[in-house]
Amino acid sequence: MQIEIRGLERLSFRERQVVALKETGQSNEVVAKKLGLAPATVATLYNRAKNKGYEVVLVISGDPLGVFGEDEEVTPE
């Protein structure tokens, strides 16, 4: 499984870093430690990025979730 973040061009470099880490489920505290920031700064950057608008898309190969039968074809919308 891969994660794709669309609309990154609207974000600053630091916002991109925060979004990439936050969207993989990491807490503000963990992100702050990795980037050498305060947790409050991480929260601010994340909120600014959300306000600028971006979209997270999961790219899943095959059927790792076991929701499609063998005969079903997976087609994107």
N, C-alpha and C positions, 0 to 999 in steps of 0.2 A: 504494500500500500504506500502511496506517495501523497503528499499534500501539496497542492498548488494554491498560491495566493495571487489572485488577480487584482490589479489596481495598485501594485506596489510603486509604480512610477509617481504616484501622488504623495508618497510618504517620504519623510526624511530617512537618512541612513539609520539613525538611532531608532526611529519608529519601526523600520523594517526589522531590525534586530529584535526588538521587543515583541512585535507581532509574531515573528517566526517561532520564538520560544514560548510565548503565551498560547498560541494556537496548537501547540503540541502538548498542552496541559500543565505546563510548569507554573508554579505559584509566583507571585510578585517577589517574594523573598528569594527564591531560587534564581530567578531572572536577574534580580538586583545584584546578587553575589557574583553571578557569571559575568555581568557587564560592568561591575564596579560602580553601581548606582545605589541610591536609596530606594527602598520599596515604594515610597510615595512618588518618586520620579518615574518609576516604571509604570505606576498606575496612571499618572498624567500622560505619559507618552502613549500608552495603550488607548486611553480615552480619546486623545487627539487623533490617533490613527483611525479609530472607529468612526469618528466624526467626518473624516476625509473620505471614508467609504472604501472598502476593499471586500473581496469575496474569497472565501476559503472553499476549495474544491478538493474532495478526496478522489484520488485516482486509484482504483482497485483492479488488479489483474485477476482474471479467473473468477472463482467463487469462494474466497476464503471465509465468507460469512455463512456459507451453506444455505443460501436462500433461493437458489435457482436449481431446478431439476436438470438432469443431464441433457434432456432434449430441448430445453429452453435456450433461446438465443438472447444475449444481453445486447440491447441497442441503446445508445445514448439518446436523450430527448432533444 
